[in-house]
């Protein structure tokens, strides 16, 4: 029962944010080796211990740094694997330099591979968003032109108003022409981005990811 209680307390301690309070019981009975292991396995830096120290200082308790650090070093071995590095880069995550010198090179290679994949996907997504925005803008212009045309033919529309409306139509036509041209360029750009992504995904798969 006591060991189960300590595990629960350790998990509670791991989930605490930097500004969250820890109870006296959590500070006193947490298994700091287990807490350190979880922090290491999650890729947290040594700064994390400062959060615990500040929280527990309110209860005049000093967490066991040696136990926490020993656990974190073991947990970091789990974190600093190539697959985790790739997943971190692929998700657009930030590497904070927590891996040891013997594990960091392969971790970073995988991280950079994942980061490049994230960049290619983000670029393709941005192109798609621009193309969608252009299409919506063209549709709005077409709708505005139809509305202008309906106003021009009204009997109550004055000659001066018709001249202004025709000028508005010309301006909208020019804007639409620019959007159509940009949309055509985006189609080509999107094709190239899709090809680059496909080729890189093939490369990543060949590397075991």
Backbone bond lengths (Angstrom), bond angles and torsions (degrees), N, CA, C in turn:
res aa  C-N    CA-C-N  psi(-1)  N-CA   C-N-CA  omega(-1)  CA-C   N-CA-C  phi
1 X - - - 1.468 - - 1.520 111.63 -
2 X 1.357 116.25 -41.27 1.465 119.51 -178.48 1.523 110.46 -65.59
3 X 1.362 116.94 -42.93 1.465 119.43 -179.23 1.516 111.05 -63.76
4 X 1.340 117.60 -39.56 1.465 120.56 176.94 1.523 110.49 -62.52
5 X 1.308 115.31 -39.19 1.462 120.49 179.53 1.531 110.50 -62.57
6 X 1.337 116.71 -42.12 1.454 120.54 -179.76 1.524 111.24 -66.02
7 X 1.335 117.18 -38.47 1.467 120.26 178.02 1.514 110.50 -62.24
8 X 1.344 116.13 -44.39 1.462 120.04 179.22 1.517 110.76 -60.34
9 X 1.325 115.16 -44.25 1.457 119.07 179.72 1.522 111.29 -64.43
10 X 1.319 116.75 -36.76 1.464 120.14 179.04 1.518 110.45 -63.76
11 X 1.322 116.45 -43.60 1.462 119.95 179.84 1.521 111.26 -64.66
12 X 1.318 115.62 -37.96 1.470 119.04 176.48 1.516 110.01 -62.11
13 X 1.360 115.91 -43.49 1.458 119.63 -179.95 1.509 112.29 -61.52
14 X 1.350 117.85 -38.58 1.459 121.32 -178.64 1.519 111.17 -64.17
15 X 1.315 116.76 -35.90 1.464 120.34 -175.11 1.519 113.30 -79.33
16 X 1.293 117.80 -9.58 1.454 120.03 -178.38 1.514 110.87 -67.79
17 X 1.308 117.32 136.11 1.464 121.14 175.67 1.515 109.14 -83.03
18 X 1.354 114.88 173.23 1.460 119.83 -175.36 1.516 112.41 -59.27
19 X 1.325 116.25 -34.28 1.458 118.89 -174.30 1.529 112.24 -99.15
20 X 1.336 117.37 0.85 1.461 118.96 -177.18 1.524 110.02 -79.52
21 X 1.338 115.68 154.59 1.465 120.75 179.69 1.519 109.74 -89.42
22 X 1.309 116.18 147.07 1.465 122.21 173.44 1.521 107.58 -111.66
23 X 1.319 115.34 139.22 1.457 118.80 178.65 1.522 109.72 -73.52
24 X 1.314 115.79 163.32 1.461 119.69 178.24 1.525 110.59 -61.13
25 X 1.323 116.41 -37.93 1.458 120.90 -179.76 1.529 110.83 -64.48
26 X 1.325 117.11 -41.90 1.461 121.07 178.51 1.528 110.96 -63.20
27 X 1.313 115.28 -42.78 1.465 119.22 -179.68 1.530 111.59 -66.77
28 X 1.318 115.87 -36.74 1.461 119.94 -173.53 1.530 112.11 -81.18
29 X 1.355 117.27 -35.77 1.463 119.35 -169.88 1.524 115.08 -112.73
30 X 1.310 118.15 -2.30 1.471 118.36 178.44 1.519 111.07 -61.59
31 X 1.314 116.34 142.34 1.462 122.25 174.84 1.530 106.04 -81.78
32 X 1.329 116.69 97.98 1.459 120.32 -171.98 1.525 112.66 -68.74
33 X 1.322 116.45 -24.37 1.460 118.49 173.95 1.528 110.10 -66.52
34 X 1.331 116.30 -42.62 1.464 121.17 178.98 1.526 110.63 -66.82
35 X 1.335 115.35 -40.71 1.468 119.60 178.30 1.525 109.67 -62.00
36 X 1.342 115.62 -44.67 1.458 119.99 179.03 1.513 111.76 -62.34
37 X 1.322 116.31 -39.59 1.466 119.99 179.22 1.524 110.60 -61.26
38 X 1.313 116.65 -46.01 1.471 120.01 179.62 1.520 111.34 -63.82
39 X 1.316 116.58 -39.89 1.468 119.53 178.07 1.524 110.67 -64.17
40 X 1.337 116.82 -41.42 1.455 120.21 178.11 1.511 111.82 -65.54
41 X 1.325 116.35 -41.73 1.459 121.20 -179.35 1.525 112.01 -67.34
42 X 1.334 116.12 -22.40 1.469 120.75 177.53 1.523 112.40 -94.53
43 X 1.330 116.91 2.04 1.461 120.14 176.87 1.510 114.77 77.52
44 X 1.328 117.58 23.70 1.465 120.13 179.59 1.525 110.55 -82.53
45 X 1.307 115.33 145.39 1.458 120.58 -177.57 1.533 110.72 -81.14
46 X 1.325 115.11 175.17 1.470 120.05 179.64 1.520 111.70 -67.31
47 X 1.332 117.89 -15.57 1.465 120.79 176.89 1.526 111.44 -61.31
48 X 1.319 115.59 -22.71 1.459 119.96 -178.67 1.520 111.41 -58.60
49 X 1.316 116.55 -35.77 1.462 118.94 -177.65 1.518 110.87 -64.05
50 X 1.322 116.54 -31.19 1.464 119.19 177.58 1.513 112.20 -60.60
51 X 1.334 117.02 -32.85 1.464 120.51 176.91 1.527 110.61 -63.76
52 X 1.335 115.24 -44.04 1.465 119.10 178.74 1.532 111.24 -65.14
53 X 1.334 115.39 -42.08 1.467 119.05 -178.24 1.522 111.11 -62.27
54 X 1.335 116.56 -43.21 1.469 119.51 179.75 1.521 111.35 -66.75
55 X 1.344 116.57 -39.62 1.458 119.73 -179.43 1.527 111.21 -66.42
56 X 1.316 116.33 -41.57 1.462 120.11 -177.08 1.533 112.47 -78.73
57 X 1.318 117.36 -18.26 1.462 120.34 177.22 1.518 110.87 -61.91
58 X 1.331 117.07 -26.31 1.466 120.75 177.98 1.524 111.28 -64.59
59 X 1.354 116.55 -20.80 1.466 120.87 -179.96 1.525 110.96 -110.62
60 X 1.352 114.97 13.46 1.465 121.20 179.58 1.532 111.54 58.07
61 X 1.333 114.86 38.28 1.466 121.03 179.56 1.525 108.44 -123.22
62 X 1.321 116.02 137.82 1.460 121.06 177.58 1.522 109.06 -108.36
63 X 1.339 118.33 117.74 1.459 120.67 178.95 1.530 110.57 -61.46
64 X 1.310 115.81 156.13 1.470 121.68 -177.93 1.534 108.99 -81.84
65 X 1.327 115.96 98.47 1.463 119.91 -177.01 1.522 111.77 -66.36
66 X 1.328 117.34 -41.21 1.457 120.09 -177.43 1.526 110.82 -61.27
67 X 1.326 115.74 -42.61 1.469 119.60 179.24 1.529 109.92 -66.94
68 X 1.332 115.31 -43.48 1.478 119.26 -179.75 1.525 110.89 -63.03
69 X 1.322 117.16 -44.77 1.462 121.56 -178.50 1.523 111.43 -64.46
70 X 1.323 116.76 -40.18 1.467 120.40 178.44 1.528 109.97 -62.83
71 X 1.326 116.06 -41.36 1.460 120.06 178.41 1.520 111.40 -67.58
72 X 1.322 115.62 -40.67 1.467 119.50 -179.07 1.522 111.25 -64.26
73 X 1.319 117.32 -40.09 1.464 120.43 179.14 1.523 110.77 -61.85
74 X 1.323 116.76 -38.76 1.459 119.86 177.61 1.536 110.62 -69.69
75 X 1.315 115.85 -41.30 1.458 119.13 179.03 1.515 112.27 -65.39
76 X 1.323 116.62 -32.92 1.460 120.91 -179.75 1.529 111.68 -63.85
77 X 1.320 116.55 -29.55 1.465 119.77 177.19 1.525 109.76 -62.11
78 X 1.312 115.89 -39.75 1.465 120.34 177.31 1.530 110.78 -66.81
79 X 1.321 115.69 -40.45 1.471 120.17 -177.65 1.525 111.88 -70.78
80 X 1.315 117.27 -41.78 1.468 121.97 -170.02 1.520 112.94 -83.60
81 X 1.321 115.87 44.37 1.455 121.68 176.15 1.524 109.47 -100.95
82 X 1.326 117.93 151.94 1.468 120.39 -177.24 1.528 114.11 -52.83
83 X 1.316 117.06 -42.89 1.463 119.14 -178.11 1.522 111.21 -61.61
84 X 1.337 116.61 -41.04 1.471 119.55 178.47 1.520 110.24 -65.58
85 X 1.329 116.43 -38.36 1.460 119.98 177.50 1.516 111.02 -62.30
86 X 1.321 116.04 -44.62 1.467 120.36 179.10 1.528 110.66 -62.22
87 X 1.323 116.42 -45.01 1.465 120.70 -179.23 1.527 111.54 -63.48
88 X 1.326 116.00 -37.26 1.464 120.07 178.40 1.524 110.25 -64.30
89 X 1.333 116.70 -46.96 1.457 120.00 178.59 1.510 112.35 -65.66
90 X 1.330 116.88 -40.53 1.461 122.06 -177.81 1.527 111.86 -63.40
91 X 1.332 115.97 -30.50 1.462 120.72 -179.16 1.530 112.76 -88.06
92 X 1.334 116.16 0.25 1.465 118.98 -178.08 1.505 113.02 79.69
93 X 1.324 116.52 20.10 1.459 121.04 -178.25 1.522 112.91 -76.54
94 X 1.322 114.83 172.02 1.464 122.13 -178.21 1.525 109.38 -114.30
95 X 1.314 115.89 130.63 1.464 120.47 177.10 1.522 109.23 -92.74
96 X 1.317 116.14 125.50 1.461 120.79 -173.79 1.522 113.46 -101.88
97 X 1.332 117.15 17.80 1.457 119.51 174.61 1.509 114.78 72.05
98 X 1.338 118.05 39.01 1.463 120.62 -174.61 1.525 112.98 -93.93
99 X 1.318 118.03 -9.09 1.468 119.76 -175.94 1.527 111.21 -84.07
100 X 1.310 114.89 149.27 1.465 120.43 178.70 1.524 109.66 -72.28
101 X 1.323 116.29 163.73 1.463 121.24 -174.06 1.523 113.01 -63.05
102 X 1.316 117.98 -27.68 1.466 119.80 -179.41 1.529 112.65 -81.40
103 X 1.338 117.29 -20.70 1.467 120.92 179.93 1.521 112.86 -103.20
104 X 1.324 116.77 -21.59 1.459 120.16 -171.95 1.530 114.54 -64.94
105 X 1.333 120.77 -40.69 1.477 119.09 -176.53 1.526 114.23 -56.34
106 X 1.333 117.54 -50.47 1.468 119.21 -178.91 1.523 110.90 -70.25
107 X 1.345 116.10 -33.59 1.464 120.04 176.90 1.523 109.59 -62.18
108 X 1.326 116.83 -45.46 1.460 121.08 -178.41 1.524 111.89 -67.47
109 X 1.321 117.42 -37.15 1.463 119.89 176.88 1.529 110.34 -59.44
110 X 1.321 115.81 -45.37 1.460 120.51 179.48 1.531 110.77 -68.58
111 X 1.333 115.68 -38.68 1.465 120.44 178.93 1.532 110.62 -61.05
112 X 1.321 116.42 -44.58 1.472 120.37 -179.28 1.526 110.85 -65.56
113 X 1.323 116.32 -36.26 1.459 120.12 176.92 1.528 110.07 -62.73
114 X 1.326 115.94 -46.09 1.466 120.22 178.18 1.515 111.86 -65.13
115 X 1.341 116.42 -38.35 1.461 120.48 -179.54 1.530 111.26 -65.46
116 X 1.333 116.37 -37.63 1.468 120.15 177.60 1.525 110.55 -65.99
117 X 1.317 115.52 -38.77 1.464 119.86 177.17 1.528 110.34 -64.00
118 X 1.323 115.77 -41.77 1.478 120.39 177.23 1.521 110.23 -61.35
119 X 1.334 116.67 -41.90 1.462 120.93 -179.23 1.526 111.25 -64.31
120 X 1.326 116.90 -42.89 1.466 120.65 -179.91 1.534 111.05 -65.40
121 X 1.314 116.21 -40.41 1.468 119.82 178.36 1.519 110.96 -67.39
122 X 1.315 116.45 -40.25 1.465 120.51 179.26 1.519 110.45 -64.44
123 X 1.337 116.25 -40.30 1.464 120.63 179.14 1.519 110.52 -63.20
124 X 1.328 117.13 -44.40 1.457 120.96 178.83 1.526 110.80 -63.41
125 X 1.328 116.33 -40.19 1.463 120.79 178.86 1.527 110.75 -64.36
126 X 1.335 116.65 -39.70 1.468 120.48 179.53 1.523 110.80 -65.67
127 X 1.322 116.63 -40.28 1.465 120.33 178.15 1.522 110.15 -63.53
128 X 1.327 115.98 -44.24 1.464 120.36 179.43 1.528 111.14 -61.98
129 X 1.331 116.44 -39.17 1.472 120.30 179.01 1.518 111.09 -65.88
130 X 1.331 117.05 -41.40 1.468 120.55 177.96 1.519 110.61 -64.38
131 X 1.331 117.63 -41.16 1.458 121.37 179.18 1.523 110.75 -63.80
132 X 1.327 116.00 -40.90 1.460 120.22 178.97 1.529 110.84 -65.87
133 X 1.333 116.19 -41.31 1.470 120.37 178.82 1.526 110.36 -63.89
134 X 1.329 117.31 -39.56 1.462 120.88 177.70 1.521 111.60 -62.45
135 X 1.324 115.09 -43.88 1.469 119.83 179.72 1.519 111.05 -61.62
136 X 1.315 116.32 -43.20 1.466 120.28 178.73 1.526 110.86 -64.46
137 X 1.338 116.79 -39.64 1.464 120.80 179.74 1.527 110.42 -65.55
138 X 1.318 117.15 -40.09 1.467 120.95 178.35 1.529 110.23 -63.57
139 X 1.319 116.30 -41.77 1.465 119.92 178.42 1.525 111.05 -63.30
140 X 1.338 116.40 -39.76 1.470 119.58 178.64 1.527 110.39 -64.61
141 X 1.329 116.54 -40.39 1.468 120.14 178.88 1.522 110.13 -63.52
142 X 1.328 116.68 -44.71 1.469 119.71 178.42 1.526 110.71 -59.09
143 X 1.322 116.16 -40.07 1.463 120.32 178.75 1.530 111.05 -66.20
144 X 1.338 115.76 -41.39 1.470 120.04 179.42 1.530 110.84 -64.98
145 X 1.307 116.87 -39.92 1.470 120.91 179.92 1.518 110.39 -63.89
146 X 1.322 117.09 -43.03 1.460 120.76 178.19 1.523 110.51 -60.69
147 X 1.337 115.56 -40.76 1.466 119.10 179.51 1.527 110.50 -66.06
148 X 1.325 116.92 -41.53 1.465 120.41 178.47 1.528 110.66 -62.37
149 X 1.315 115.77 -43.63 1.463 119.88 179.49 1.522 111.43 -60.55
150 X 1.335 115.96 -37.89 1.466 118.70 179.28 1.521 111.95 -68.99
151 X 1.319 117.27 -29.98 1.468 121.33 179.15 1.527 110.44 -77.36
152 X 1.332 117.49 -37.24 1.461 121.90 -177.66 1.528 111.77 -58.89
153 X 1.331 116.44 -39.25 1.465 119.75 -175.31 1.523 113.51 -82.40
154 X 1.331 116.64 -2.84 1.466 118.79 178.85 1.528 110.10 -69.55
155 X 1.327 116.16 141.51 1.472 120.97 -179.60 1.522 111.50 -62.73
156 X 1.338 116.44 -34.25 1.457 118.92 -175.61 1.531 113.13 -79.76
157 X 1.314 117.62 -6.51 1.468 120.13 177.94 1.521 109.66 -74.03
158 X 1.314 117.22 124.19 1.468 121.75 -176.96 1.526 110.81 -78.07
159 X 1.317 117.92 160.17 1.468 121.15 177.43 1.528 111.85 -56.70
160 X 1.308 117.32 -41.18 1.461 120.18 179.46 1.528 111.03 -62.78
161 X 1.335 115.41 -40.51 1.457 119.87 178.66 1.527 110.83 -65.56
162 X 1.348 115.92 -39.53 1.466 119.32 178.64 1.530 110.81 -62.24
163 X 1.317 116.72 -41.42 1.461 120.20 178.77 1.533 111.16 -60.72
164 X 1.330 114.99 -42.99 1.470 119.15 179.12 1.522 110.97 -66.13
165 X 1.334 116.53 -40.78 1.465 120.59 179.87 1.528 111.39 -65.30
166 X 1.331 115.73 -39.29 1.460 119.37 177.47 1.529 110.93 -64.67
167 X 1.329 115.71 -38.10 1.470 120.01 176.95 1.529 110.28 -64.43
168 X 1.334 115.46 -39.76 1.466 119.97 177.45 1.525 110.86 -63.06
169 X 1.337 116.30 -40.31 1.463 120.65 179.49 1.533 110.97 -63.86
170 X 1.327 116.35 -40.34 1.458 119.79 179.28 1.532 110.71 -63.89
171 X 1.319 114.93 -42.32 1.464 119.29 179.47 1.525 110.82 -63.58
172 X 1.339 115.37 -43.33 1.461 119.45 178.54 1.525 111.11 -64.35
173 X 1.326 116.07 -36.93 1.462 120.38 178.39 1.524 111.18 -63.74
174 X 1.329 116.75 -40.09 1.460 120.55 178.26 1.527 110.93 -65.31
175 X 1.322 115.33 -43.13 1.472 119.50 178.90 1.523 110.05 -63.07
176 X 1.352 116.63 -42.14 1.459 120.06 179.34 1.523 110.36 -62.26
177 X 1.332 116.38 -40.98 1.461 119.57 179.07 1.516 111.83 -59.81
178 X 1.322 116.75 -40.95 1.461 120.86 178.09 1.531 111.03 -65.56
179 X 1.333 115.15 -39.86 1.463 119.26 179.88 1.523 111.34 -67.72
180 X 1.315 116.59 -40.22 1.462 120.31 178.52 1.526 110.24 -62.69
181 X 1.335 116.17 -43.86 1.458 120.21 178.46 1.525 111.08 -62.19
182 X 1.320 115.46 -43.87 1.467 119.21 178.87 1.525 110.67 -63.79
183 X 1.325 116.48 -37.94 1.464 120.44 179.21 1.518 110.84 -63.18
184 X 1.317 116.84 -39.19 1.467 120.41 177.89 1.525 110.93 -64.63
185 X 1.326 116.11 -40.11 1.462 119.87 177.31 1.525 111.09 -66.64
186 X 1.338 115.79 -36.47 1.461 120.10 179.64 1.524 111.55 -66.57
187 X 1.328 116.52 -33.16 1.462 119.91 177.13 1.529 109.86 -60.86
188 X 1.333 114.77 -45.04 1.465 119.47 178.39 1.528 110.81 -66.13
189 X 1.326 115.53 -42.83 1.470 120.30 -179.76 1.527 110.69 -63.47
190 X 1.331 115.97 -39.49 1.458 119.93 179.75 1.525 111.19 -66.53
191 X 1.312 116.55 -39.74 1.468 120.30 177.92 1.516 111.10 -59.81
192 X 1.338 116.38 -45.16 1.459 121.13 179.13 1.531 110.98 -64.97
193 X 1.342 116.57 -40.17 1.469 120.61 179.84 1.522 110.78 -66.13
194 X 1.326 117.32 -39.55 1.466 120.96 177.87 1.527 110.91 -64.88
195 X 1.330 116.10 -39.66 1.463 120.00 178.60 1.525 110.85 -65.26
196 X 1.348 116.18 -44.22 1.467 120.37 179.29 1.524 111.01 -61.78
197 X 1.333 116.28 -40.81 1.456 120.49 179.38 1.523 110.55 -66.36
198 X 1.309 116.73 -44.45 1.466 120.64 -179.65 1.528 110.64 -59.73
199 X 1.327 116.03 -45.99 1.461 120.11 -179.07 1.528 111.46 -64.32
200 X 1.347 116.21 -38.70 1.463 118.78 -178.51 1.521 110.58 -73.06
201 X 1.321 117.87 -36.62 1.468 120.40 175.92 1.533 110.08 -61.33
202 X 1.319 116.29 -37.29 1.461 120.57 176.65 1.533 110.44 -64.28
203 X 1.336 115.18 -41.01 1.466 120.38 177.81 1.528 110.82 -63.50
204 X 1.339 115.84 -44.69 1.471 120.10 179.68 1.524 111.18 -62.95
205 X 1.319 116.30 -39.53 1.459 119.55 178.58 1.521 110.02 -65.48
206 X 1.328 116.17 -38.18 1.448 119.45 178.32 1.523 112.30 -65.61
207 X 1.345 115.87 -25.91 1.464 120.13 178.56 1.527 112.30 -85.89
208 X 1.321 115.41 2.98 1.466 119.42 176.97 1.504 114.91 97.87
209 X 1.348 116.58 9.08 1.452 120.15 -179.70 1.518 111.76 -112.92
